[in-house]
Amino acid sequence: MKKFLIADCLPMTFVVAGVVGLMYLWLSADAAVDLKERLPGSDNKPKDALGADEPVKITGLLVTSDGVPADLPGAWPRFRGPNYDGISTEAVKLARSWPAEGPRVLWSIDVGEGYAGAAVRAGRVYLLDYDQDKQADVVRCLSLNDGKDIWRYSYPVKVKRDHGMSRTVPAVTDQHVVTLGPKGHVTCLEAKTGAFRWMLNLVKEYGTTIPQWYTAQCPLIDDGKAIIAPAGVRPDGTGGVLMMAIDCATGVTVWQTPNPDKWVMTHSSITPMEFKGRRFYVYCGGSTEAGGVIGVSAQDGQVLWKTDVWKVRTNVPMPVVIGEDRIFLAAGYGQYDYGCTMLRLTEAAGKITAQSEFRHSTSVFGSMQHTPVFYDGHIYGVGMNKQLVCLDLQGQPVWASTSANTFGCGPYVIAGGLLYVLNDTGVLTLVEAGSSGYVQLAQAKVLNGVHSWGPMAVASGRLIVRDLTRMVCLDIAGQEGRVVVMPSGVSWTP
């Protein structure tokens, strides 16, 4: 193995109060797991959450290994896939049934405790892991072929178990990979080699309050820029930076959006949207007094619109773009009047306004952790009763999976017109994605651990899922779309 020391990043210190995030409870100090539901605010933030004991200058370590990128064309380069919608549109024929033991396991690896999902690009799998023994965040680049490490970049951060450690999905392009760690470290590396480019410490440089249960905002790379929402507050209590764009190649800040309302970071991620010829980023910010939803110009960071009709303290799901002018928002745990809403954007005299078309309580629909999927005129998600539901565009249920088929807080995606839904204990269910009713096609247990909550990734006829401590890659391709291994290498047969 080759080792390289990289020393960069100059953070500064701020300390601010925390907000409430959303997860289930990991109670034990060691091995035992209690699956008791946790109410927001029912436990205390770890003493290390603000990173007061971190060094001013963080030194990272790059280690290269013998893994080789797969010669496969598929990509899932960020949280919720290529188009930010939880849908794979790859032209790969997928299997509509499985043997009793489920899809074939192509590889399986141990991972640190957490819920961080994978990103896939150019035959490589990217994961932000946590090494408990070395007390370090670890950006891992693996082979999509066999799960072997290609390289690892780690930096020391003390993270105590707070219902797992890792939560976020990297964003990757052909040139760069950007991660956002549990305690607010934004790291940019070269995608192929892992070479260090730059790092930001959102807590010490921007006054970010890390949400309870650590950071879950997934980074976004758009037009060569990393888009991050620090939602920071200055030491004097005035608003700092709400959102910012950083040039991935140089680490130079391109623009910053002020935070005069002193919104704080939520677990929700940023969604890009285009409306009336303007591209902007939609973000749900939190606050005990205010908070709301905002649209920030992709060009210069100016606020194009803002509303407080949706101000949710524990906001986890990402905004879902519905067509050209609507945004579906969902929340859950402890926010019974704010289950879901639909915002409609209108423009008059160059000014964009967001108004709510409806708002339903969680008794109609709400989502605790995962972001619903908009597909073929309907919205699919797992509601507060843990059933898979299909909603119309008024937020009303069209069908539900019934109490005999519940899915807890597990993730779901759509690929090839099929819904892949994972429950808490690692049972994977294949469902027809259609409005005519709940049609189950296959089901199998694919993970043996607990808390199978990490977001899924679909690429090249493969599905990557995880539980608390293990990640597996499954072959979900049909016979016509399977990867064929030849003596000279790997070839693709679409």
C-alpha positions as CSV (number, residue, x, y, z in Angstrom):
1,M,0.0,0.0,0.0
2,K,1.1,3.6,-0.6
3,K,0.4,6.3,2.0
4,F,0.3,10.0,1.5
5,L,-0.1,12.8,4.0
6,I,-2.3,15.7,3.0
7,A,-2.4,18.8,5.3
8,D,-4.9,21.5,4.5
9,C,-8.0,23.2,5.8
10,L,-7.9,26.1,8.3
11,P,-11.1,26.0,10.4
12,M,-12.1,28.6,13.1
13,T,-14.3,28.2,16.2
14,F,-17.9,29.0,16.8
15,V,-20.3,27.2,19.3
16,V,-24.0,27.3,18.9
17,A,-27.0,25.4,20.1
18,G,-28.5,22.3,18.5
19,V,-31.7,21.4,16.7
20,V,-33.6,18.2,16.6
21,G,-33.1,15.7,13.8
22,L,-34.8,12.5,13.1
23,M,-33.8,8.8,13.5
24,Y,-34.5,5.8,15.7
25,L,-32.8,5.1,19.0
26,W,-29.5,3.2,19.4
27,L,-29.5,3.0,23.2
28,S,-26.7,0.7,24.1
29,A,-23.2,1.7,24.9
30,D,-21.9,-1.4,23.2
31,A,-23.7,-4.2,21.4
32,A,-27.3,-4.4,22.4
33,V,-29.9,-2.7,20.2
34,D,-33.2,-1.3,21.4
35,L,-35.7,-0.6,18.6
36,K,-37.9,1.6,20.8
37,E,-39.1,4.7,18.9
38,R,-37.5,8.0,20.0
39,L,-39.3,11.2,20.4
40,P,-37.5,14.4,19.3
41,G,-35.7,15.9,22.2
42,S,-35.8,12.8,24.3
43,D,-32.1,12.5,24.6
44,N,-29.2,14.8,24.9
45,K,-26.7,15.9,22.2
46,P,-23.3,14.2,22.7
47,K,-20.8,16.5,24.4
48,D,-18.5,16.2,21.4
49,A,-21.1,17.3,18.8
50,L,-19.8,20.8,18.4
51,G,-16.2,19.7,17.9
52,A,-14.7,22.0,20.6
53,D,-11.7,19.7,21.0
54,E,-10.8,19.6,17.3
55,P,-7.4,20.9,16.1
56,V,-7.4,24.0,14.1
57,K,-5.6,22.3,11.2
58,I,-6.8,18.8,10.2
59,T,-4.4,16.4,8.5
60,G,-5.8,13.7,6.3
61,L,-4.3,10.4,5.2
62,L,-4.7,8.8,1.8
63,V,-4.2,5.1,1.4
64,T,-4.3,3.3,-2.0
65,S,-5.2,-0.3,-2.4
66,D,-5.5,-3.0,-5.1
67,G,-9.1,-2.6,-6.0
68,V,-9.8,-2.0,-9.7
69,P,-12.8,0.1,-11.1
70,A,-15.4,-2.0,-12.9
71,D,-15.8,-1.6,-16.7
72,L,-19.5,-0.7,-16.2
73,P,-21.5,2.3,-17.5
74,G,-24.1,2.8,-14.9
75,A,-24.2,5.8,-12.5
76,W,-25.9,6.8,-9.3
77,P,-23.7,9.8,-8.6
78,R,-25.4,11.4,-5.7
79,F,-28.2,11.2,-3.1
80,R,-31.4,10.1,-5.0
81,G,-29.6,9.3,-8.2
82,P,-28.7,11.1,-11.5
83,N,-31.9,13.3,-11.5
84,Y,-32.3,13.8,-7.8
85,D,-35.6,11.9,-7.9
86,G,-34.9,8.4,-6.6
87,I,-35.5,6.9,-10.1
88,S,-33.1,4.9,-12.2
89,T,-33.7,5.3,-16.0
90,E,-30.9,3.0,-17.2
91,A,-31.8,0.8,-20.1
92,V,-31.1,-2.4,-18.3
93,K,-33.7,-5.2,-18.2
94,L,-34.4,-6.0,-14.6
95,A,-35.6,-9.2,-13.1
96,R,-39.3,-9.3,-12.1
97,S,-38.9,-12.3,-9.8
98,W,-36.2,-13.8,-7.6
99,P,-35.4,-17.2,-6.2
100,A,-36.3,-17.9,-2.6
101,E,-33.0,-16.7,-1.3
102,G,-33.3,-13.4,-3.2
103,P,-31.1,-11.7,-5.8
104,R,-27.6,-13.0,-6.1
105,V,-25.1,-11.2,-3.7
106,L,-22.2,-9.9,-5.8
107,W,-20.2,-8.6,-2.8
108,S,-20.6,-7.7,0.8
109,I,-18.4,-5.6,3.1
110,D,-18.3,-4.5,6.7
111,V,-19.0,-0.8,7.3
112,G,-18.9,1.5,10.4
113,E,-22.1,2.0,12.3
114,G,-24.4,4.3,10.4
115,Y,-26.9,4.9,7.6
116,A,-24.7,6.4,4.9
117,G,-25.6,5.3,1.4
118,A,-23.4,4.8,-1.7
119,A,-22.8,6.9,-4.8
120,V,-21.7,5.2,-8.1
121,R,-19.8,6.5,-11.1
122,A,-17.3,5.1,-13.6
123,G,-17.3,1.6,-12.0
124,R,-16.5,3.1,-8.6
125,V,-18.6,3.1,-5.4
126,Y,-18.1,6.0,-3.1
127,L,-19.0,5.9,0.6
128,L,-18.5,8.2,3.6
129,D,-17.8,5.7,6.4
130,Y,-16.6,6.1,10.0
131,D,-13.7,4.2,11.6
132,Q,-14.6,3.8,15.3
133,D,-11.2,2.4,16.3
134,K,-9.2,5.2,14.7
135,Q,-11.9,7.8,15.4
136,A,-11.9,9.1,11.8
137,D,-14.3,9.9,9.0
138,V,-13.3,7.8,6.0
139,V,-14.1,8.5,2.4
140,R,-13.9,5.1,0.6
141,C,-13.7,4.4,-3.1
142,L,-14.5,0.8,-3.9
143,S,-14.8,-1.3,-7.0
144,L,-18.3,-1.9,-8.3
145,N,-17.1,-5.3,-9.4
146,D,-16.1,-6.8,-6.1
147,G,-16.3,-4.2,-3.3
148,K,-12.5,-4.0,-2.9
149,D,-11.0,-0.7,-1.7
150,I,-9.4,1.4,-4.5
151,W,-8.4,4.1,-2.0
152,R,-9.4,5.6,1.3
153,Y,-9.0,9.2,2.6
154,S,-9.5,9.6,6.3
155,Y,-9.3,12.5,8.7
156,P,-9.5,12.5,12.5
157,V,-12.9,13.4,14.0
158,K,-14.2,12.2,17.4
159,V,-17.7,11.0,16.9
160,K,-19.5,9.2,19.7
161,R,-22.3,6.7,18.8
162,D,-25.4,8.8,18.4
163,H,-27.7,6.2,16.8
164,G,-24.9,5.4,14.3
165,M,-22.3,7.8,13.1
166,S,-22.5,8.2,9.3
167,R,-25.6,9.4,7.4
168,T,-24.8,11.2,4.1
169,V,-24.3,10.2,0.5
170,P,-21.3,11.6,-1.4
171,A,-21.7,13.7,-4.6
172,V,-19.4,12.7,-7.4
173,T,-18.5,13.8,-11.0
174,D,-15.7,12.6,-13.3
175,Q,-13.3,15.0,-11.6
176,H,-14.4,15.4,-7.9
177,V,-16.1,13.7,-5.0
178,V,-17.6,15.9,-2.2
179,T,-18.7,14.6,1.2
180,L,-20.3,16.1,4.2
181,G,-19.3,14.4,7.5
182,P,-21.4,13.9,10.6
183,K,-19.8,16.9,12.3
184,G,-20.0,19.3,9.4
185,H,-16.7,18.7,7.5
186,V,-17.1,19.3,3.8
187,T,-14.3,17.5,1.9
188,C,-13.5,17.6,-1.8
189,L,-11.2,15.0,-3.3
190,E,-10.2,14.0,-6.8
191,A,-12.7,11.3,-7.8
192,K,-10.2,8.8,-9.4
193,T,-7.2,9.1,-7.1
194,G,-8.6,10.4,-3.8
195,A,-6.1,13.3,-3.8
196,F,-7.1,16.1,-1.4
197,R,-8.5,19.3,-2.9
198,W,-10.0,21.3,0.0
199,M,-12.0,21.0,3.2
200,L,-14.4,23.3,5.1
201,N,-15.4,23.0,8.8
202,L,-18.9,24.3,8.8
203,V,-19.1,24.6,12.6
204,K,-15.8,26.5,13.1
205,E,-15.9,28.6,9.9
206,Y,-19.6,29.3,9.5
207,G,-21.2,28.9,12.9
208,T,-23.3,25.9,11.8
209,T,-25.3,24.1,14.5
210,I,-25.0,20.3,13.9
211,P,-28.5,18.8,14.1
212,Q,-29.1,16.3,16.8
213,W,-28.1,12.8,15.6
214,Y,-25.4,14.4,13.4
215,T,-25.5,15.9,9.9
216,A,-27.7,14.2,7.3
217,Q,-27.6,16.9,4.6
218,C,-26.2,15.3,1.4
219,P,-23.9,17.6,-0.7
220,L,-24.7,18.6,-4.2
221,I,-22.4,19.3,-7.1
222,D,-23.9,21.4,-9.9
223,D,-22.0,23.0,-12.8
224,G,-18.6,22.2,-11.1
225,K,-19.7,23.8,-7.8
226,A,-20.4,22.2,-4.5
227,I,-23.7,23.6,-3.1
228,I,-23.9,23.4,0.7
229,A,-26.3,24.9,3.2
230,P,-24.3,25.8,6.4
231,A,-27.3,27.7,7.8
232,G,-24.8,29.4,10.1
233,V,-25.1,32.1,12.8
234,R,-22.3,34.4,13.8
235,P,-20.8,34.5,17.3
236,D,-22.7,37.8,18.0
237,G,-26.0,36.1,17.2
238,T,-26.6,37.7,13.8
239,G,-27.3,35.7,10.7
240,G,-24.4,34.2,8.8
241,V,-24.4,32.1,5.6
242,L,-27.5,30.2,4.7
243,M,-26.3,28.6,1.5
244,M,-23.1,28.8,-0.5
245,A,-21.4,27.6,-3.7
246,I,-17.7,26.5,-3.8
247,D,-15.7,25.9,-6.9
248,C,-14.7,22.2,-6.7
249,A,-11.4,22.7,-8.6
250,T,-10.1,25.6,-6.5
251,G,-12.1,25.6,-3.2
252,V,-12.9,29.3,-3.8
253,T,-16.3,30.5,-2.7
254,V,-18.4,31.6,-5.7
255,W,-21.3,33.1,-3.8
256,Q,-23.0,33.1,-0.4
257,T,-26.6,33.6,0.6
258,P,-27.1,35.6,3.8
259,N,-29.1,34.1,6.7
260,P,-30.8,37.1,8.3
261,D,-33.6,34.9,9.7
262,K,-31.0,32.8,11.5
263,W,-32.3,29.5,10.1
264,V,-30.5,26.4,11.3
265,M,-29.4,23.3,9.5
266,T,-31.9,20.5,9.1
267,H,-31.5,16.9,7.9
268,S,-33.0,17.8,4.6
269,S,-30.9,18.1,1.5
270,I,-30.9,20.7,-1.3
271,T,-32.9,20.1,-4.5
272,P,-32.2,21.9,-7.8
273,M,-35.2,23.1,-9.8
274,E,-35.9,25.1,-12.9
275,F,-38.9,27.4,-13.2
276,K,-39.7,30.0,-15.9
277,G,-36.1,29.8,-17.3
278,R,-34.5,30.3,-13.9
279,R,-32.5,27.6,-12.0
280,F,-32.5,27.6,-8.2
281,Y,-31.9,25.5,-5.2
282,V,-34.8,24.6,-2.9
283,Y,-33.9,24.1,0.8
284,C,-36.0,23.5,4.0
285,G,-34.3,25.4,6.9
286,G,-35.3,25.0,10.5
287,S,-35.7,27.2,13.6
288,T,-37.6,27.1,16.8
289,E,-39.2,30.4,15.9
290,A,-39.1,30.7,12.1
291,G,-37.7,28.4,9.4
292,G,-39.4,27.7,6.1
293,V,-38.6,26.9,2.5
294,I,-36.4,29.0,0.2
295,G,-35.4,29.1,-3.5
296,V,-31.8,30.4,-4.0
297,S,-30.5,31.4,-7.5
298,A,-28.0,29.0,-8.9
299,Q,-26.3,31.9,-10.7
300,D,-25.5,34.3,-7.9
301,G,-27.0,33.0,-4.6
302,Q,-29.8,35.6,-4.5
303,V,-33.0,34.7,-2.8
304,L,-35.7,34.3,-5.5
305,W,-38.5,33.3,-3.2
306,K,-39.2,32.3,0.4
307,T,-42.1,31.1,2.4
308,D,-43.0,30.1,5.9
309,V,-46.1,28.2,5.1
310,W,-44.0,25.1,5.8
311,K,-41.8,25.5,8.8
312,V,-40.9,22.1,10.3
313,R,-38.6,21.7,13.2
314,T,-37.5,18.1,12.3
315,N,-37.3,18.2,8.5
316,V,-35.7,15.1,7.0
317,P,-37.1,14.3,3.5
318,M,-35.7,16.3,0.6
319,P,-38.1,18.6,-1.4
320,V,-39.6,16.7,-4.3
321,V,-40.0,18.6,-7.6
322,I,-43.4,17.9,-9.2
323,G,-43.6,18.9,-12.8
324,E,-42.7,22.5,-13.8
325,D,-44.1,24.5,-10.9
326,R,-44.8,22.4,-7.8
327,I,-42.9,21.1,-4.9
328,F,-44.0,18.3,-2.6
329,L,-42.8,18.4,1.0
330,A,-43.2,15.7,3.7
331,A,-42.3,15.4,7.4
332,G,-43.3,13.1,10.2
333,Y,-42.2,12.3,13.8
334,G,-43.8,14.7,16.3
335,Q,-45.2,17.1,13.7
336,Y,-48.7,15.9,13.3
337,D,-50.2,19.0,11.6
338,Y,-47.3,19.1,9.1
339,G,-47.5,15.7,7.4
340,C,-47.2,16.9,3.8
341,T,-47.9,19.9,1.6
342,M,-47.8,20.9,-2.1
343,L,-46.3,24.3,-3.0
344,R,-47.2,25.8,-6.3
345,L,-44.9,28.5,-7.7
346,T,-46.3,31.4,-9.7
347,E,-44.5,34.4,-11.3
348,A,-45.8,38.0,-11.7
349,A,-43.7,41.0,-12.7
350,G,-40.5,38.9,-12.4
351,K,-41.3,37.9,-8.8
352,I,-41.8,34.3,-7.8
353,T,-44.3,33.4,-5.1
354,A,-44.8,30.0,-3.4
355,Q,-48.3,29.1,-2.1
356,S,-49.6,25.9,-0.5
357,E,-52.3,24.1,-2.4
358,F,-53.0,21.8,0.5
359,R,-51.6,20.6,3.8
360,H,-52.4,17.3,5.4
361,S,-51.6,16.0,8.8
362,T,-49.5,12.8,9.3
363,S,-52.8,10.9,9.6
364,V,-53.1,11.3,5.8
365,F,-49.4,11.1,4.9
366,G,-46.1,11.9,6.5
367,S,-42.6,10.6,6.1
368,M,-40.2,10.0,9.0
369,Q,-36.9,9.6,7.1
370,H,-37.0,8.9,3.4
371,T,-38.0,11.2,0.6
372,P,-41.1,10.2,-1.5
373,V,-40.7,9.4,-5.2
374,F,-42.7,11.1,-7.9
375,Y,-43.3,8.8,-10.8
376,D,-45.8,8.7,-13.7
377,G,-48.2,11.2,-12.1
378,H,-48.2,9.7,-8.6
379,I,-46.2,10.0,-5.4
380,Y,-44.9,6.9,-3.7
381,G,-43.7,6.7,-0.1
382,V,-43.8,4.9,3.3
383,G,-46.2,6.7,5.6
384,M,-46.3,7.1,9.4
385,N,-48.2,3.8,9.7
386,K,-45.2,2.2,7.9
387,Q,-47.2,1.1,4.9
388,L,-46.2,1.7,1.3
389,V,-48.7,4.2,-0.2
390,C,-49.4,5.6,-3.6
391,L,-50.7,9.2,-3.5
392,D,-52.4,11.4,-6.0
393,L,-51.2,15.0,-6.6
394,Q,-53.7,16.2,-3.9
395,G,-51.8,14.1,-1.3
396,Q,-54.7,11.6,-1.0
397,P,-54.0,7.8,-0.9
398,V,-54.8,5.9,-4.0
399,W,-53.7,2.6,-2.4
400,A,-51.7,1.3,0.5
401,S,-49.9,-1.9,1.2
402,T,-52.1,-2.7,4.2
403,S,-51.0,-3.7,7.7
404,A,-49.9,-7.1,6.5
405,N,-47.1,-5.4,4.5
406,T,-45.3,-2.8,6.5
407,F,-41.8,-1.4,5.9
408,G,-40.7,0.6,8.9
409,C,-38.2,3.4,8.1
410,G,-36.4,1.6,5.3
411,P,-35.4,3.2,1.9
412,Y,-37.0,2.8,-1.5
413,V,-36.3,3.6,-5.1
414,I,-37.9,3.0,-8.5
415,A,-36.0,1.3,-11.4
416,G,-37.4,-0.1,-14.6
417,G,-41.0,0.6,-13.4
418,L,-40.4,-1.4,-10.3
419,L,-40.4,-0.3,-6.6
420,Y,-37.6,-1.7,-4.5
421,V,-38.5,-1.3,-0.8
422,L,-36.3,-2.4,2.1
423,N,-37.7,-2.8,5.6
424,D,-35.9,-2.2,9.0
425,T,-34.7,-5.8,9.2
426,G,-33.3,-6.2,5.7
427,V,-36.3,-7.7,3.9
428,L,-36.3,-6.4,0.3
429,T,-39.7,-6.3,-1.5
430,L,-40.3,-5.8,-5.2
431,V,-43.5,-4.0,-6.1
432,E,-45.1,-2.9,-9.3
433,A,-44.9,0.9,-9.6
434,G,-48.4,1.7,-10.7
435,S,-51.6,3.3,-9.5
436,S,-53.9,0.3,-9.8
437,G,-53.0,-1.2,-6.4
438,Y,-50.3,-2.9,-4.3
439,V,-48.9,-5.6,-6.5
440,Q,-46.0,-7.5,-4.9
441,L,-43.8,-9.4,-7.3
442,A,-41.0,-10.8,-5.0
443,Q,-39.6,-10.6,-1.5
444,A,-36.5,-11.9,0.2
445,K,-34.3,-11.2,3.2
446,V,-31.0,-9.7,1.9
447,L,-29.5,-8.3,5.1
448,N,-29.1,-9.9,8.5
449,G,-28.5,-6.9,10.7
450,V,-30.7,-4.1,12.1
451,H,-31.6,-0.5,11.1
452,S,-31.5,-1.1,7.3
453,W,-32.1,2.6,6.7
454,G,-29.3,3.7,4.4
455,P,-30.4,5.2,1.0
456,M,-30.2,2.7,-1.9
457,A,-28.1,3.1,-5.1
458,V,-28.9,1.5,-8.5
459,A,-26.4,1.2,-11.3
460,S,-25.5,-1.3,-14.0
461,G,-28.3,-3.7,-13.0
462,R,-27.0,-3.7,-9.4
463,L,-28.6,-2.6,-6.2
464,I,-26.5,-1.5,-3.2
465,V,-28.2,-1.6,0.2
466,R,-26.9,-1.6,3.8
467,D,-27.9,-2.2,7.4
468,L,-26.2,-0.7,10.5
469,T,-22.9,-2.4,9.9
470,R,-22.9,-4.2,6.5
471,M,-23.3,-3.2,2.9
472,V,-24.2,-5.6,0.1
473,C,-24.4,-5.3,-3.7
474,L,-27.2,-7.3,-5.3
475,D,-27.6,-8.5,-8.9
476,I,-31.1,-7.3,-9.9
477,A,-30.7,-7.6,-13.7
478,G,-32.8,-9.9,-15.8
479,Q,-31.1,-12.4,-18.0
480,E,-31.0,-9.9,-20.9
481,G,-29.4,-7.2,-18.8
482,R,-26.8,-9.1,-16.9
483,V,-23.1,-8.4,-16.8
484,V,-21.2,-11.2,-18.6
485,V,-17.7,-12.0,-17.4
486,M,-15.4,-12.9,-20.3
487,P,-11.8,-14.3,-20.1
488,S,-10.5,-11.0,-21.3
489,G,-12.5,-8.9,-18.8
490,V,-16.0,-7.7,-18.2
491,S,-18.4,-6.8,-21.0
492,W,-21.9,-5.2,-20.8
493,T,-24.9,-6.9,-22.5
494,P,-27.9,-4.5,-22.3
